[in-house]
Amino acid sequence: MKFTWYIAGKYFRGNKRESRFLSFIKIMAIAGVAIGSAGLLIALSIVHGFKSTINEKIVGFAPHVTVSSYTGEPLFRADTLQTYISNIPGVAESQPVIIGQVMVQSVRDVSGTVIKGVPASGDVTNLRTYVISGTFDLSMQESGLPGIILGTALARTIGADVGSRVTLYAVDGLPTPFNSPEIQQFTLTGIYQTGIARFDDNFALADIQHVKNLFNYNPRHASTLEINVENPNQIEEVYASIRDNTGFPYVTESIYQRYRNIFAWIDLQEETIPLVIGVMIIVAAFNLIGTVLMMVLERIKDIGILKTIGAKSKAIRQIFILEGLFVAITGLVIGIGISLLFYWLQITFQIIPLSEENYYMSTAPVEPHFFDFIIVGAITILLCTLASWLPARLAAKTDPVKVLSFGK
């Protein structure tokens, strides 16, 4: 074993003669590095979890790309436009939809909402995976009425349960004796919950044919064309291709444009939280300056003896840099262990609950990334090594003659 590594290891492990104060300082330095690295790893995993969970919910509820009319008028030949867009590379599936505002009423209450008419055979989104009560069924029911899907908040507001009869009222302009609303009754077949209030509060889904009747749409008309891409990682590329191939009078939007405020909120967390928590590692690293300096002062006579028997200044400097490095590695290993324990506890017991109304989920999600462990570990060791260099340099400059004659 190399001389400097052997001496540094002996010093780090300590001995019975070592002062309790020095041992306490060393333990506090290790604890500082452990808490700082664990805090940063946990913060990064929660931020990654937030981003993945919200992305999954939004992409599951909403289509990747939408095409609508610039003037707000219906798409008059939605079938032709759908066929044209389906041939664009990267497009997986598309569907025409009808979107409009209605009043929805049950036997208990009435509320305003947005009705979305989609093909009864299926929907390009993954909303069916968020149905928590009943089934995703928009076909004709035994009651003789078509099925409808409501969000949890909307169903709770009007007091409707699966199997309830709900009535939709649609009117163009102000209701008058000469402008009566169109009325259509449905049977509530399913209730969905995404955890995102703007979805759960404001959307109802029904068969597009019945929604067309509500708004007096021509069979070939549609409000919007919804498109899903083959690879979700290429949404922006496919969106740009669709936009360039359609042009005026069509307006093309990607999911990131329609819900930019939510994605901006996620990006803000991802950018700022690691910086804030990362300060803990910086503070812990620079605490090593005082710790290693105390080690130097406690072993000043040992330094004199080492120099007397021929140890060079470079070797003395390496010994104390290595001792500081051992403190950093020990703290880092403990910090990683703490973070892994937290991941297990959160996944198994969900020890950190959240307000679903504010955070779009009921518990804090965790998603550790292997790359984070590499980055945090490398930065921690680098900072701690740099922090150990100054006191180690002072130790290397110690005059053995003065040290050995000290106190005589």
C-alpha positions in Angstrom: 0.0 0.0 0.0 1.3 3.5 -0.9 2.7 5.4 2.1 0.4 8.4 1.8 -2.7 6.2 1.5 -1.7 4.2 4.6 -1.1 7.2 6.8 -4.3 9.0 5.5 -6.3 5.9 6.3 -4.8 5.6 9.8 -5.6 9.2 10.5 -9.1 8.9 9.1 -9.9 5.9 11.3 -8.5 7.6 14.3 -7.1 6.1 17.5 -7.7 6.1 21.2 -5.4 9.1 21.7 -7.4 11.3 19.2 -9.4 14.1 21.0 -13.1 13.8 21.3 -13.5 17.2 19.8 -11.6 16.2 16.6 -13.8 13.1 16.3 -16.9 15.2 16.7 -15.7 17.7 14.0 -15.0 14.8 11.7 -18.5 13.2 12.3 -20.2 16.6 11.7 -18.3 17.0 8.4 -19.4 13.5 7.3 -23.0 14.3 8.3 -22.9 17.6 6.4 -21.8 15.9 3.2 -24.3 13.0 3.7 -27.3 15.4 4.3 -26.3 17.6 1.4 -25.9 14.8 -1.1 -29.0 13.0 0.1 -31.1 16.2 0.0 -30.0 16.9 -3.6 -30.6 13.4 -4.8 -34.1 13.3 -3.2 -34.9 16.7 -4.6 -33.9 15.6 -8.1 -35.8 12.4 -7.9 -39.0 14.3 -6.8 -38.6 16.8 -9.6 -38.2 14.1 -12.2 -41.2 12.3 -10.7 -43.3 15.4 -11.0 -42.3 16.0 -14.6 -43.0 12.4 -15.7 -46.3 12.1 -13.8 -47.7 15.4 -15.1 -46.4 14.7 -18.6 -48.1 11.2 -18.5 -51.4 12.7 -17.3 -51.5 15.5 -19.9 -50.3 13.4 -22.8 -52.8 10.7 -21.6 -55.7 13.2 -21.6 -54.9 15.5 -24.5 -53.9 14.8 -28.1 -50.4 15.5 -29.1 -51.3 17.9 -31.9 -54.6 19.7 -32.8 -55.7 21.4 -36.1 -58.5 23.8 -36.0 -59.9 26.7 -38.1 -58.2 30.1 -37.8 -61.6 31.9 -37.7 -63.1 29.6 -35.1 -65.5 28.2 -37.6 -66.0 24.4 -38.1 -63.6 22.4 -40.3 -66.0 22.0 -43.3 -64.2 19.0 -44.8 -62.8 17.4 -41.7 -62.8 13.9 -43.4 -60.6 15.2 -46.3 -58.2 17.0 -44.0 -57.9 13.9 -41.8 -57.0 11.7 -44.8 -54.4 14.3 -45.9 -52.8 14.6 -42.4 -52.8 10.8 -41.8 -50.3 10.5 -44.7 -47.7 12.8 -43.0 -44.7 10.8 -41.7 -44.8 10.4 -37.9 -48.6 10.6 -37.6 -50.0 7.5 -35.8 -53.7 8.2 -35.6 -56.2 11.1 -35.9 -59.8 11.8 -35.2 -62.3 14.6 -35.8 -64.0 16.0 -32.6 -66.7 18.3 -31.8 -66.1 20.7 -28.8 -68.7 23.1 -27.4 -70.1 24.6 -24.3 -73.2 23.1 -22.7 -75.2 22.9 -19.5 -75.3 19.5 -17.9 -78.1 18.6 -15.5 -78.8 15.7 -13.2 -81.7 15.2 -10.8 -79.8 17.1 -8.2 -78.0 20.0 -9.8 -76.9 21.7 -13.0 -73.5 23.1 -14.1 -71.8 24.4 -17.2 -69.1 22.3 -18.9 -67.4 21.6 -22.2 -68.6 18.6 -24.1 -66.2 16.8 -26.4 -67.6 14.5 -29.0 -65.3 11.7 -30.0 -65.8 8.5 -32.1 -67.7 5.9 -30.0 -65.3 3.2 -31.1 -62.4 4.8 -29.3 -60.5 7.9 -28.5 -56.9 8.8 -29.5 -56.1 9.8 -25.9 -55.6 7.4 -23.0 -58.4 8.8 -21.0 -59.9 5.3 -20.5 -57.0 4.5 -18.2 -58.2 7.2 -15.8 -61.7 6.0 -15.4 -62.1 5.2 -11.7 -65.8 4.3 -11.7 -67.8 2.5 -14.4 -66.4 2.0 -17.9 -65.4 4.0 -20.9 -68.5 3.3 -23.0 -70.1 5.8 -25.2 -72.4 3.4 -27.1 -76.2 3.1 -26.6 -77.1 1.7 -23.2 -79.9 -0.6 -22.1 -81.7 2.6 -21.0 -82.0 3.5 -24.6 -79.7 6.5 -24.1 -76.1 7.0 -25.3 -73.3 6.8 -22.8 -71.4 9.8 -21.4 -68.2 10.2 -19.4 -67.7 12.9 -16.8 -64.8 14.1 -14.6 -65.0 13.4 -10.9 -65.4 17.1 -9.9 -68.1 17.7 -12.4 -70.0 14.5 -11.4 -69.7 15.5 -7.8 -70.9 19.0 -8.5 -74.2 17.9 -10.2 -74.6 14.9 -7.9 -74.4 12.2 -10.6 -73.3 8.6 -10.2 -72.7 5.8 -12.7 -76.0 4.9 -14.2 -77.6 8.3 -13.6 -79.5 10.1 -16.3 -78.0 13.4 -17.3 -79.3 16.0 -19.7 -77.3 18.3 -21.9 -78.5 21.7 -23.1 -76.8 23.5 -26.0 -77.9 26.9 -27.3 -76.4 29.3 -29.9 -76.6 32.7 -28.4 -79.2 33.8 -25.8 -82.2 31.5 -25.2 -85.5 33.0 -26.4 -88.9 31.7 -27.4 -87.5 31.6 -31.0 -84.1 30.2 -30.0 -84.7 27.2 -27.8 -81.8 25.0 -26.7 -81.1 21.7 -28.2 -81.5 18.9 -25.6 -80.0 15.5 -25.4 -80.2 12.9 -22.6 -77.4 10.5 -21.7 -76.6 7.8 -19.3 -73.5 8.3 -17.2 -71.4 5.2 -17.9 -68.0 6.3 -16.4 -66.3 8.8 -14.2 -62.6 9.7 -14.8 -60.0 11.3 -12.5 -56.7 12.6 -13.8 -55.9 14.7 -10.7 -55.6 17.9 -12.9 -58.5 20.2 -12.0 -58.8 21.9 -15.3 -59.6 18.5 -16.9 -61.7 16.9 -14.1 -63.8 20.0 -13.7 -64.5 21.0 -17.2 -64.8 18.1 -19.6 -67.5 15.6 -20.6 -67.1 13.0 -23.4 -69.8 11.6 -25.6 -70.3 10.0 -29.0 -69.5 12.5 -31.8 -72.7 11.7 -33.7 -74.9 12.8 -30.8 -72.8 15.9 -30.1 -73.2 16.9 -33.7 -76.9 16.8 -33.3 -76.6 19.1 -30.3 -74.8 21.7 -32.2 -76.4 21.1 -35.6 -73.2 20.2 -37.3 -73.0 18.8 -40.8 -71.9 15.1 -40.9 -68.6 16.2 -42.5 -67.9 19.1 -40.1 -65.8 19.0 -37.0 -64.5 21.6 -34.5 -61.0 20.2 -34.3 -58.8 17.4 -35.7 -56.9 15.6 -32.9 -53.7 13.8 -33.8 -51.3 11.4 -32.0 -47.8 10.8 -33.2 -46.0 7.5 -33.3 -43.1 8.6 -31.0 -44.0 11.0 -28.2 -40.4 12.2 -28.2 -41.0 13.6 -31.7 -44.1 15.6 -31.0 -42.5 18.9 -31.8 -41.0 17.6 -35.1 -44.3 16.1 -36.3 -46.2 19.2 -35.2 -43.9 21.4 -37.3 -44.4 19.1 -40.3 -48.2 19.3 -39.9 -48.1 23.0 -39.5 -46.0 23.5 -42.6 -48.2 21.2 -44.7 -51.5 22.8 -43.7 -51.0 26.5 -43.3 -53.8 29.2 -43.5 -56.7 29.0 -42.7 -55.8 26.2 -40.3 -54.2 26.7 -36.8 -51.9 23.9 -35.6 -51.0 23.5 -31.9 -48.9 21.0 -30.1 -49.7 19.8 -26.6 -46.8 21.9 -25.2 -48.3 25.1 -26.6 -51.8 24.4 -25.3 -50.7 23.6 -21.8 -47.5 25.8 -21.8 -48.3 27.2 -18.3 -48.2 23.7 -16.7 -45.0 22.7 -18.6 -43.4 26.0 -17.7 -44.2 25.3 -14.0 -42.5 21.9 -14.2 -39.4 23.3 -16.0 -39.1 26.1 -13.3 -39.0 23.5 -10.6 -36.5 21.4 -12.5 -34.2 24.3 -13.0 -34.3 26.0 -9.6 -34.8 23.3 -6.9 -31.4 21.5 -7.7 -29.6 24.9 -7.5 -31.2 25.7 -4.1 -30.6 22.3 -2.6 -27.1 22.1 -4.2 -26.0 25.0 -1.9 -26.1 22.4 0.9 -23.4 20.4 -0.7 -21.3 23.5 -1.3 -21.6 24.5 2.4 -20.8 21.0 3.5 -17.8 20.9 1.3 -16.3 24.1 2.6 -16.9 23.0 6.1 -14.2 20.5 5.3 -11.7 23.4 5.3 -12.2 23.8 9.1 -12.3 20.1 9.6 -9.1 19.3 7.8 -7.4 22.3 9.4 -8.3 20.9 12.9 -6.8 17.6 11.8 -3.6 19.4 10.8 -3.4 21.2 14.1 -4.0 18.1 16.1 -1.3 16.2 14.2 1.3 19.0 14.0 3.9 16.9 15.8 3.2 13.9 13.6 3.9 16.2 10.6 7.2 17.2 12.1 8.2 13.6 12.7 7.2 12.6 9.2 9.3 15.4 7.7 12.2 14.5 9.9 12.3 11.0 8.7 12.2 12.2 5.0 8.6 12.7 4.0 8.4 15.4 1.4 5.9 18.3 1.4 4.0 16.8 -1.5 3.4 13.6 0.5 2.2 15.6 3.5 -0.2 17.5 1.3 -1.5 14.3 -0.2 -2.1 12.7 3.2 -4.5 15.5 4.3 -6.2 15.8 0.9 -6.8 12.1 1.0 -8.2 12.4 4.6 -10.6 15.0 3.4 -11.5 12.8 0.4 -12.2 9.9 2.8 -14.6 12.2 4.7 -16.3 13.2 1.4 -16.6 9.6 0.2 -18.0 8.3 3.5 -20.6 11.1 3.6 -21.5 10.5 0.0 -22.1 6.8 0.5 -24.2 7.5 3.6 -26.1 10.2 1.6 -26.8 7.7 -1.2 -28.0 5.2 1.3 -30.4 7.8 2.9 -31.8 8.7 -0.6 -32.3 5.0 -1.5 -34.1 4.4 1.8 -36.3 7.4 1.1 -37.2 6.1 -2.3 -38.3 2.8 -0.9 -40.3 4.4 1.9 -42.1 6.8 -0.4 -42.9 4.1 -3.0 -44.0 1.6 -0.4 -45.7 3.7 2.3 -46.2 7.1 0.5 -44.9 9.0 3.5 -45.3 12.4 1.8 -48.9 13.2 0.8 -49.8 16.1 -1.4 -52.8 18.2 -2.1 -54.1 16.9 -5.4 -55.8 20.2 -6.2 -52.5 22.1 -6.1 -50.0 19.5 -7.3 -52.1 17.2 -9.6 -51.2 14.1 -7.6 -52.0 12.7 -4.2 -48.4 11.7 -3.1 -45.0 13.0 -4.0 -43.6 10.9 -6.9 -40.0 9.7 -7.0 -38.1 8.8 -10.1 -34.3 8.4 -9.4 -32.0 8.6 -12.4 -28.7 6.8 -12.4 -27.1 9.8 -14.1 -28.0 12.0 -11.1 -26.0 9.7 -8.8 -23.0 10.1 -11.1 -23.2 13.9 -11.3 -23.9 14.4 -7.6 -21.1 12.0 -6.6 -18.6 13.7 -8.9 -19.5 17.2 -7.8 -19.4 16.3 -4.1 -16.0 14.6 -4.4 -14.6 17.5 -6.5 -15.8 20.2 -4.1 -14.6 18.4 -1.0 -11.2 17.7 -2.6 -10.8 21.4 -3.5 -11.9 22.4 0.1 -9.2 20.1 1.6 -6.4 21.5 -0.6 -5.9 24.8 1.4 -5.3 23.2 4.9 -3.3 20.4 3.3 -1.1 23.0 1.7 -0.6 24.7 5.1 0.4 21.3 6.5 2.9 20.8 3.8 4.7 24.1 4.6 5.2 23.1 8.3 8.8 23.5 9.5 9.8 20.3 11.3 12.4 22.1 13.5 9.8 24.5 14.9 7.3 21.7 15.4 9.6 19.4 17.3 10.9 22.3 19.5 7.3 23.5 20.2 6.4 23.6 23.9 10.0 23.2 25.1 
